[in-house]
Amino acid sequence: MTGMAQARTDIAAAPAPSTARPTRTWAVVFAACAGTFLVVLDVSVVNVALPSMRADLGMSAQALQWVVNAYSIAFSGFMLLGGRAADLFGRKRMFLLGLGLFTAASVAGGLAQEGWQLLAARAVQGLGAAVLSPATLTIVTSAVPEGPARTRAIGTWAAVGAGGGAAGGLVGGLITDLLSWRWVLLINVPVGVLVLVAAAVWVRESRTGAGRRLDLPGAVLVTGGLAAFAYGVVETERAGWTAPGTLLPLGAGLVLLAAFVAVEARTKEPLMPLKAFRARAVSAANVALFVIGSTTFAMWFFMTVYAQNVLGYTPLEAGLALVPSSVTIVVGSKLAPRLMPLFGARNLAVAGALIAAAGFGWQSLMDAHGTYATDILGPGILMMAGVGLLLTPLASLATSGAAPGDAGLVSGLVNTSRTMGGALGLAVLSTVAASRTGGAATPQALTEGYALAFRTGAGVLLSAAVLMVLWLPRADRAKAVAAPAG
């Protein structure tokens, strides 16, 4: 990908990416992508296991939602800190530290005997994911030289990340039905150990912040601000948008984030150099990822609950029903690098958003007595084809303007934009759906609520397409970012 920042290595013996053996290079990409798959998978994999967790541990309905939220809030709240730490202390070191923490927390969660133990383990999992996740994209871009190979590697990284989110329902349903809810978490352990070994052997250390200090005031402010805002967003599902329990954390989060911006503008070694946002591609692509993430995360949730609550599918059947959609998003992400040189990164991202919007519109026609082919399969494939096509060009544009010393930070920002957009979007669209159902739980009422959420999501995606047309770099410049796929 032309223009993408390539990290310098601090180890004299390490060969440059351009001279690394292909086998080693793609082993590095595999290890990074496996780490990405694990952390994205765990955002949604526990959803279908929640009833079993509640019955086994005696958790309340309110406590149960924090099995998901504790992970998401820690994940999004510490992401920028993880990205900067990767730049300062080493991408490999942070990758191994984050994955080790994530794997250990998976053991603790899988063996939990009390509800609070499970919630604590999920929060630590989210922290480990926040340390690990930003390093993955930077490891990929550092291992592969600029050009066609790097574009393909980024496409693989995007496809694996998308596939992790898409596979959550299937993996969770399969493991819960065949084993128990505990193995939804324990399955991370053998996979995590294998990836740790692979990364320790194949990944070479690189960092670009030698001699610099971590901006602790900035880290505290941004982490606290993002966590407080995420908590407020989560509370909207329970208490609504006007309740004090919602407004207080939302307001506190905004105040802390404003203070963070003020501190970053004045400190000599900021956690997030504001100059990074002067690059049009970086700022526009991250905003687009935030907006698009607000719909795509919610899509999986509503498709799953529609299949189970309305059509009567079991957890495993619901997961299997979404397999074609999961495959489609992976195929789209792998196809995108070959289409970018033909159409340009911006044009392909816009086309992907329009295709996804069409799928959301089709899904909004769902019926309480719907069929699999017309109410899940067809619209799901169309939605995920569009999302798969837009992820790679947006990730490429978002990282193309990063200086070497900010590569980990910008990678973390990409993941933060998607995750925070997803948290906000799910809360908003859940509120939209609830406003239509009015508390009724009949299949017809639920279907009308879900349909309204999908219509709203279609409108959001159309807005994202307009935003990208007006703000992303124009076609000639976008094509310069997209290296030929060969």
Secondary structure as GFF3:
##gff-version 3
##sequence-region A 1 486
A	DSSP	three_ten_helix	17	19	.	.	.	ID=ss1
A	DSSP	alpha_helix	22	44	.	.	.	ID=ss2
A	DSSP	three_ten_helix	47	49	.	.	.	ID=ss3
A	DSSP	alpha_helix	50	57	.	.	.	ID=ss4
A	DSSP	alpha_helix	61	77	.	.	.	ID=ss5
A	DSSP	alpha_helix	79	89	.	.	.	ID=ss6
A	DSSP	alpha_helix	91	110	.	.	.	ID=ss7
A	DSSP	alpha_helix	115	143	.	.	.	ID=ss8
A	DSSP	alpha_helix	148	178	.	.	.	ID=ss9
A	DSSP	alpha_helix	182	186	.	.	.	ID=ss10
A	DSSP	alpha_helix	188	202	.	.	.	ID=ss11
A	DSSP	alpha_helix	216	239	.	.	.	ID=ss12
A	DSSP	alpha_helix	244	264	.	.	.	ID=ss13
A	DSSP	three_ten_helix	274	278	.	.	.	ID=ss14
A	DSSP	alpha_helix	280	305	.	.	.	ID=ss15
A	DSSP	pi_helix	306	310	.	.	.	ID=ss16
A	DSSP	alpha_helix	315	321	.	.	.	ID=ss17
A	DSSP	alpha_helix	323	343	.	.	.	ID=ss18
A	DSSP	alpha_helix	345	363	.	.	.	ID=ss19
A	DSSP	alpha_helix	372	372	.	.	.	ID=ss20
A	DSSP	pi_helix	373	377	.	.	.	ID=ss21
A	DSSP	alpha_helix	378	400	.	.	.	ID=ss22
A	DSSP	three_ten_helix	404	406	.	.	.	ID=ss23
A	DSSP	alpha_helix	407	437	.	.	.	ID=ss24
A	DSSP	alpha_helix	443	471	.	.	.	ID=ss25
A	DSSP	alpha_helix	475	481	.	.	.	ID=ss26
###
